[in-house]
Amino acid sequence: MIAPLTKETPTLARLPASSTADEVLEVLRKDGGVIIEKLGDPVAIDNVWAEIQSEINDNTFDHAGVTFAKKSKRVCGLAGKSRTFATKLLTNPLYQEVANKLLTKTTTVWYGNQRTSSTSLPQVTNTMAFWLGPGSTAQGLHRDDQCHHTQHPAKYETDLGIMFAGTPSRKINGATNVVPGSHQWDDERKPKMEEACPAELEKGDALIWLGSTYHGAGNNATTDQYRLLLAGFMTPGWCRQDENQYLAIPLDTIKSYPEEVQKLLGYQISRPYGGFVEQIEPIDFLKAEGDYTKWVPGDLI
């Protein structure tokens, strides 16, 4: 059994990578976040780093604002800049099964005399790498579902995030602060840093958390350590994507990806009819490559 949380000792449960989606969901529904140990393949993580290292090096530490601190770097559109991330980490079976169970929605409606059911599957809303340098200040505690104007406590979740540790992530070098149980709060309660706990990760560990859970990057109090996290986020197919995947990822890159990844990135209908092109599935439109004779319009319900 999972030990209950106390006010004095906020903490996050840790589960093995062999856990089932239902076991992960049990913790998520109770605490709002969970650490999955050794979920990410270290070789895949090294390959992602090799694919984005030049992007990190070319970036600067000067971009700061309300949401991000100075001395931090982000690689946006990560799924388009790292094939390994898109095909090996973002598609992690456990994460995707949790996302499907949490974010899939089926509704039943009438079309004249016909009763029909339609299912909207989750899609990627954002992918990003976070590189936190020495001296970076802590990020303000926030909820990721703000993009979808979710009111809390949420009737249903609109966002699910995962972050794979590319380096050891410790409190001292900026581990993500998470407020366990905050997904159950209303919108008036302000989160306090003393209610948070650091999600400390070894390389390959992953943090999975709900969009309604308060969290934020910690401060990097070291003089020589860098913290790398590789993040993906899912949202229901009927929600607008946080990051515009159709502009963030070049079309030639999308075409080179497996169909599973294309669908995750938004190239499938959110049934009924959400996101169609010429009355066909976007993925079929891609395959037609401009040849309209290959278009076969149909009922996208």
Secondary structure by P-SEA (a helix, b strand, c coil): cbbbbcccbbbbbbbcccccaaaaaaaaaaccbbbbcccccaaaaaaaaaacaaaaaaccccccccccccccccccccccccccccccccccaaaaaaaaaccbbbbbbbcccbbbbbbbbbbbcccbbbbbccccccccccccccccccccccccccbbbbbbbcccccccccccccccccccccccbbbbccccccccccccbbbbbccccccccccccccbbbbbbbbcccccccccccccccccccaaaaaaccaaaaaaaccccccccccccccccaaaaaaaccccccccccccc
